[in-house]
């Protein structure tokens, strides 16, 4: 459906939705410097993690560059501000090895 057809049908479609920059899993992985499997793991986590995505088909997932930018900005930690307000890094939930208890090998 074209933008004009969409407008005529009463549904609004933002031009940015169609003409904006879209990234594949591999492209976004390269930008974020993570493995593509990391993005796939984030998508299949419950609840889903990572930036918003659009599952175009079973094999194709796209990410809006605008959504990725918003997601990155939302995760931004300003160390100076965090120190003033006594906040720790809220996105790091990893525990140290000693916090995990005995090793089960």
N, C-alpha and C positions, 0 to 999 in steps of 0.2 A: 504494500500500500504506500503510495507516495505521500509526501507531506500535505499536498493539496487535498488528496482523497481523505486523509486522516482529519484534516480541518473540516471538510465537508461532512464527515460522519459524526462530528461533535466531540471526537476524542482529540485532546491536545497532545501534540508531540513536539518536544523541544528540538529545535534544529541541532543543538549540541548533541542530543541523543544519537542522531544519525550521522552527523558530520564530525563529531568530536573524535579525539584520538582513542583508539581501542588497542589494547595490548593482549597478546597471547600469553599463555602460562610461561613459555620459554622466554619471551621478551621481558616480562615482568620479573622473572627469576634473575635474569641478567642485570636488570636495573637494581634490584634489591640485594644482589650478591648472595642469593640463596639458591639451593638446588630446586629444579622444578618439582621434585617429589615433596619438598617442604610445602609449597603452595597447595599441592594435591592433598597432603596430610591436613593442612589447615582447613581446606574445604570440607573434608569428610569428618572432621572432629565434631563432637556433639557437646556443646553447641559449636557451630562453625566459627572459625577464627579467621584472622587476616582481613584483607580489604574486600569490599563487596565485589561480587562477580556475577556474570551472566552465563548460565549454561546454555550455549547455543544448540548443542547436540550432545550425544553421549561422549563424543571425542573432542569437542571444541568448547573451551571456556574462554570468555573474554573479560577483560578488566577495563573499566573506563579510567583514563588517565586522571580525570577530575576526581573520581572516587578514591583512587590510589593516593592522590595528593592530600585529600581530606583525611584519609585514614592515617597517613604518615604524620600530618600535623597534629592529629588527636593523640598520637603516641609520643609526641615530642616532650622531652624532659629537660627543663632548664635547671642545671645543677645549682646555680646561685639561688634561684627561687625555691627549689626544693629544700635547700639547706636552711633558708630563712623560715620556711613553714614546717620544717621537721618531717617532710615527706620522704619516704624511701622510694626507690624505683618500683612503681606499681606493676610494671610489665614483666618484671623478672620474678618468676615464682619458683625458680629452681632452688632446691635445698642443697646444702653442702653435703658431702659424703657422710660426715659424722652425724647429720640430722636424719639420715635415712635408716639408721639402725643397722643391725648385722647384715653382712653380705650373704646372699643366697646363691652360691655358685654351684 
